[in-house]
Amino acid sequence: MTENEKMIHYIRNWKVLGEELDRMKTEELSALSREELAVRINDVMLMVDEWSKVHSPLERGGGLIEQQKVFSKWRTNRI
């Protein structure tokens, strides 16, 4: 198997695994009570507050544009 074939195989496996992980996460979150959900949401908001304190607005960046560039390269290579 060539390196390119290995990479394609790896990406295809992650696509399948990603769907399964999403399904499992949805099931897990659906089973939480309102109180548990409130705690998790609060924890995430606190993490964002702390992260924002140590990163300037210029450091935060978007990230999405860079990610889309990488994904578009994959799409053009038909991986």
C-alpha distances in whole Angstrom, upper triangle without the diagonal:
4,7,8,6,6,10,11,10,12,15,15,16,18,20,20,21,24,26,26,27,30,31,32,33,36,37,37,39,41,43,44,48,50,50,47,46,49,48,44,45,48,45,43,46,47,43,44,47,46,43,45,48,46,44,46,45,43,41,40,39,37,33,33,33,30,28,29,28,24,24,25,22,20,22,22,18,18,16
4,5,5,6,9,10,10,12,14,15,16,18,20,21,22,24,26,27,28,30,32,33,34,36,38,38,40,42,43,45,49,50,51,47,46,48,48,44,45,47,45,42,45,46,42,42,46,45,42,44,46,44,42,44,43,41,39,38,37,35,31,31,31,28,26,27,25,22,22,23,20,17,20,20,16,16,14
4,5,5,6,9,10,10,12,14,15,17,18,20,21,22,25,26,26,28,30,31,32,34,36,36,38,40,42,43,46,48,48,45,43,46,45,41,42,44,41,39,42,43,39,39,42,41,38,40,43,40,38,40,40,37,35,35,33,32,28,28,28,25,23,24,22,19,19,20,17,15,18,18,14,15,13
4,5,5,6,9,10,11,12,14,15,17,19,20,21,23,25,25,27,29,30,31,33,35,36,37,39,41,42,45,46,48,44,42,45,44,40,41,43,41,38,41,42,39,38,42,41,38,39,42,40,38,39,38,36,34,34,32,30,26,26,25,23,21,21,20,17,16,17,14,12,15,15,11,12,9
4,5,5,6,8,10,10,12,14,15,17,18,20,22,23,24,26,27,29,30,32,33,34,36,38,39,41,45,46,47,44,42,45,44,40,41,44,41,39,41,43,39,39,43,42,39,41,44,42,40,41,41,39,37,36,34,32,28,27,27,25,23,23,22,19,18,19,17,14,16,16,12,12,10
4,5,5,6,9,10,10,12,14,16,16,18,20,21,22,24,26,27,28,30,32,32,34,36,37,39,42,44,45,41,40,42,42,38,39,41,39,36,39,40,37,37,41,40,37,39,42,39,38,40,39,38,35,34,33,31,27,27,27,24,22,23,22,19,18,20,18,15,17,18,15,14,11
4,5,5,6,9,10,11,12,15,15,16,19,20,20,22,24,25,26,28,30,31,32,34,36,37,41,42,43,39,38,40,39,36,36,39,36,34,36,38,34,34,38,37,34,36,39,36,34,36,36,34,31,30,29,27,23,23,23,21,18,19,18,15,14,16,14,11,14,15,12,12,8
4,5,5,6,9,10,11,13,14,15,17,19,20,21,23,24,25,27,29,30,31,33,35,36,40,41,42,39,37,40,40,36,36,39,37,34,37,39,35,35,39,38,35,37,40,38,36,38,37,35,33,32,30,28,24,23,23,21,18,19,18,15,14,15,14,10,12,13,10,9,6
4,6,5,6,9,10,11,12,14,16,17,18,20,22,23,24,26,27,28,30,32,33,35,39,40,41,38,37,39,39,35,36,39,37,34,37,39,35,36,39,39,36,38,41,39,37,39,38,37,35,33,32,30,26,25,26,24,21,21,21,18,16,18,17,13,15,17,14,12,9
4,6,5,6,9,10,10,12,14,15,16,18,20,21,22,24,26,26,28,30,31,33,36,38,39,35,34,37,36,32,33,36,33,31,34,35,32,32,36,35,32,35,37,36,34,36,35,34,32,30,29,27,24,23,24,22,19,20,20,16,15,18,17,13,15,18,15,14,10
4,5,5,6,9,10,10,13,14,15,16,18,20,20,22,24,25,26,28,30,31,35,36,37,34,32,35,34,31,31,34,32,29,32,34,31,30,34,34,31,33,36,34,32,34,33,32,30,28,27,24,21,20,21,19,16,16,17,13,12,14,14,10,12,15,13,11,8
4,5,5,7,9,10,11,13,14,16,17,19,20,22,23,25,26,27,29,31,35,36,37,34,32,35,35,32,32,35,33,31,34,35,33,32,36,36,33,35,38,37,35,37,36,35,33,31,29,27,24,22,23,22,18,18,19,16,14,16,16,12,13,16,14,11,8
4,5,5,6,8,10,11,12,14,16,17,18,20,21,22,24,26,27,29,33,34,36,32,31,34,33,30,31,34,32,30,33,34,31,32,35,35,33,35,38,37,35,37,36,36,33,31,30,28,25,23,25,23,20,20,22,18,16,19,19,15,16,19,17,15,12
4,5,5,6,8,10,10,12,14,15,16,18,20,20,22,24,25,27,30,32,33,30,28,31,30,27,27,30,28,26,29,31,28,28,32,31,29,31,34,33,31,34,33,32,30,28,27,24,21,20,22,20,17,18,19,16,14,17,17,14,15,19,17,15,12
4,6,5,6,9,10,11,13,14,15,17,19,20,21,23,25,26,30,31,33,30,28,30,30,27,27,30,29,26,29,31,29,28,32,32,30,32,35,34,32,34,33,33,30,28,27,24,21,19,21,20,16,17,18,16,13,16,17,13,14,17,16,14,11
4,5,5,7,9,10,11,13,14,16,17,19,20,21,23,25,29,30,32,29,27,31,31,27,28,31,30,27,30,33,30,30,34,34,32,34,37,36,35,37,36,36,33,31,30,27,24,23,24,24,20,20,22,20,17,20,20,17,17,20,19,17,14
4,5,5,6,9,10,10,12,14,15,16,18,20,21,23,27,28,30,26,25,28,28,24,26,29,27,25,28,30,27,28,32,32,30,32,35,34,33,35,34,34,32,29,29,26,24,22,25,24,20,21,23,20,18,21,22,18,19,23,21,19,16
4,5,5,6,9,10,10,12,14,15,16,18,20,21,25,26,28,25,23,26,26,22,23,26,24,22,25,27,25,25,29,29,27,29,32,31,30,32,31,31,29,26,26,23,20,19,21,21,17,18,20,18,16,19,20,17,18,21,21,19,16
4,5,5,6,9,10,11,13,14,15,16,19,21,24,25,27,24,22,26,26,23,23,27,25,23,26,29,26,27,30,31,29,31,34,34,32,35,33,34,31,29,28,25,23,21,23,23,19,19,22,20,17,20,22,19,19,22,22,20,17
4,5,5,6,9,10,11,12,14,15,17,19,23,25,26,23,22,25,25,22,23,27,25,24,27,29,27,27,31,31,30,32,35,35,34,36,35,36,33,31,30,27,25,23,26,26,22,23,25,23,21,24,25,22,22,26,25,23,20
4,5,5,6,9,10,10,12,14,15,17,21,22,24,20,19,22,22,19,20,23,22,20,23,25,23,24,28,28,26,29,32,31,30,33,32,33,30,28,27,25,23,22,25,24,20,22,25,22,20,23,25,22,23,26,26,24,21
4,5,5,6,9,10,10,12,14,16,19,20,22,19,17,21,21,18,18,22,21,19,22,24,22,23,26,27,25,27,31,31,30,32,31,32,29,26,26,23,22,20,23,23,20,20,24,22,19,22,24,22,22,26,26,24,21
4,5,5,6,9,10,11,13,15,18,20,22,19,18,21,22,19,20,23,23,21,24,26,25,26,29,30,29,31,34,34,33,35,34,35,33,30,30,27,25,23,27,27,23,24,27,25,23,25,27,25,24,28,28,26,23
4,5,5,6,9,10,11,13,17,19,20,17,16,20,20,17,19,22,21,20,23,25,24,25,28,29,28,30,33,33,33,35,34,36,33,30,30,28,26,25,28,28,25,26,29,27,25,28,29,27,27,31,30,28,26
4,5,5,6,8,10,11,15,16,18,15,13,17,17,14,15,18,17,16,19,21,20,21,24,25,24,27,29,30,29,32,31,32,30,27,27,25,24,22,26,26,23,24,27,26,24,27,29,26,27,30,30,29,26
4,5,5,6,9,10,14,15,17,15,13,16,17,14,15,19,19,17,20,23,22,22,26,27,26,28,31,31,31,33,32,34,32,28,29,26,25,23,27,27,24,25,28,27,25,27,30,27,27,31,31,29,27
4,6,5,6,9,12,15,17,14,13,17,18,16,17,20,20,19,22,25,24,25,28,29,29,31,33,34,34,36,35,37,35,32,32,30,28,27,30,31,27,28,32,30,28,31,33,30,30,34,34,32,30
4,5,5,7,11,13,14,11,11,15,15,13,15,18,17,17,20,22,21,23,26,26,26,28,31,32,32,34,34,35,33,30,31,29,28,27,30,31,27,29,32,30,28,32,34,31,32,35,35,33,31
4,5,5,9,10,12,9,8,12,12,10,12,15,15,14,17,19,19,20,23,24,24,26,29,30,30,32,31,33,31,28,29,27,26,25,29,29,26,28,31,30,28,31,33,31,31,35,36,34,32
4,6,8,10,13,11,9,13,15,13,14,17,18,18,20,22,22,23,26,27,28,29,32,33,33,35,34,36,35,31,32,29,29,27,31,32,29,30,33,32,30,33,35,33,33,37,37,35,33
4,7,10,12,10,10,13,14,13,15,18,18,19,21,23,23,25,27,28,29,31,33,34,35,37,36,38,37,33,34,32,31,30,34,35,32,33,36,35,33,36,38,36,36,40,40,38,36
4,7,8,6,6,10,10,10,12,14,15,16,18,20,20,22,24,25,26,28,30,31,32,35,34,36,35,31,33,31,30,30,33,34,31,33,36,35,33,36,39,37,37,41,41,39,37
4,5,5,6,9,10,11,12,14,15,17,18,20,21,23,25,26,27,29,31,32,33,36,35,38,36,33,34,33,33,32,36,36,34,35,39,38,36,39,42,40,40,44,44,42,40
4,6,5,6,9,10,10,12,14,15,16,18,20,21,22,24,26,27,29,31,32,34,33,36,35,31,33,31,32,31,34,36,33,35,38,38,36,39,41,40,40,44,45,43,41
4,5,5,6,9,10,11,12,14,15,17,19,20,21,23,24,26,27,29,31,33,33,36,34,31,33,32,32,32,35,36,34,36,39,39,37,40,43,41,42,45,46,45,42
4,5,5,6,9,10,11,13,14,15,17,19,20,21,23,25,26,28,29,32,31,34,32,29,31,30,30,30,33,34,32,34,37,36,35,38,40,38,39,43,43,42,40
4,5,5,6,8,10,11,12,14,15,17,18,20,21,23,25,26,27,29,29,32,30,27,28,27,27,27,30,31,29,30,34,33,32,35,37,36,36,40,41,39,37
4,5,5,6,9,10,11,12,14,15,16,18,20,21,23,25,26,28,28,31,29,26,28,27,27,27,31,32,30,32,35,35,34,37,39,38,38,42,43,42,40
4,6,5,6,9,10,11,12,14,15,17,18,20,21,23,25,27,27,30,28,25,28,27,27,27,31,32,30,32,35,35,34,37,39,38,39,42,43,42,40
4,5,5,6,9,10,11,13,14,15,17,18,20,22,23,25,25,28,26,23,25,24,24,24,28,28,26,29,32,31,30,33,35,34,35,39,39,38,36
4,5,5,6,9,10,11,12,14,15,17,19,21,21,23,23,26,24,21,23,22,22,22,26,27,25,27,30,30,29,32,34,34,34,38,39,38,36
4,5,5,6,9,10,11,12,14,15,17,19,20,22,22,25,24,21,23,23,24,24,28,29,27,29,32,32,32,35,37,36,37,40,41,41,39
4,5,5,6,9,10,11,12,14,16,17,19,21,22,24,22,20,22,22,22,23,27,27,26,28,31,31,30,34,35,35,36,39,40,39,37
4,5,5,6,9,10,10,12,14,16,16,19,19,22,20,17,19,18,19,20,23,24,22,25,28,27,27,30,32,31,32,36,36,36,34
4,5,5,6,9,10,11,13,15,15,18,17,20,19,16,18,18,19,20,24,24,24,26,29,29,29,31,33,33,34,37,38,38,36
4,5,5,6,9,10,11,13,15,17,18,21,19,16,19,20,21,22,26,26,25,28,30,30,31,33,35,35,36,39,40,40,38
4,5,5,6,8,10,11,12,15,16,19,16,14,17,18,18,20,23,23,22,25,28,27,28,31,32,32,34,36,37,37,35
4,5,5,6,9,10,10,13,13,16,14,11,14,15,16,17,20,21,21,23,25,26,26,29,31,31,32,35,36,36,34
4,6,5,6,9,10,12,13,16,15,13,16,17,19,20,23,24,24,26,28,29,29,32,34,34,35,38,39,40,38
4,5,5,7,9,12,13,16,14,13,16,18,19,21,24,24,24,27,29,29,30,33,34,34,36,39,39,40,38
4,5,6,6,10,11,13,11,9,13,14,15,18,21,20,21,24,25,25,26,29,30,31,33,35,36,37,35
4,6,5,7,8,11,10,8,12,14,15,18,20,20,21,24,25,26,27,29,31,32,33,36,37,38,36
4,6,8,10,13,11,11,15,17,19,21,23,24,24,27,29,29,31,33,34,35,37,39,40,41,39
4,7,10,12,10,10,14,16,18,21,23,22,23,26,27,27,29,32,33,33,35,37,38,39,37
4,7,8,6,6,10,13,14,17,19,19,20,23,24,24,26,28,29,31,32,34,35,37,35
4,5,5,6,9,13,15,18,19,19,21,23,24,25,27,29,30,31,33,35,36,37,36
4,5,5,7,10,13,15,16,17,19,21,22,23,25,27,28,30,31,33,34,36,35
4,6,6,10,12,15,15,15,18,20,20,21,24,25,26,28,30,31,32,34,33
4,6,9,11,14,15,14,16,19,19,20,22,24,25,27,28,30,31,33,31
4,7,8,11,13,13,14,17,18,19,21,23,24,25,27,29,30,31,30
4,6,9,10,10,12,14,15,16,18,20,21,23,24,26,27,29,28
4,5,7,8,9,11,13,14,15,17,19,20,21,23,25,26,25
4,6,5,6,9,10,11,12,14,16,17,18,20,22,23,22
4,5,5,6,9,10,10,12,14,15,16,18,20,21,20
4,5,5,6,9,10,10,13,15,15,17,19,20,20
4,5,5,7,9,10,11,13,15,16,17,19,18
4,5,5,6,9,10,11,12,14,16,17,16
4,5,5,6,9,10,10,12,14,15,15
4,6,5,6,9,10,11,13,14,14
4,5,5,7,9,10,11,13,12
4,5,5,6,9,10,11,10
4,5,5,6,9,10,10
4,5,5,6,9,9
4,6,5,6,6
4,5,5,6
4,5,8
4,6
4
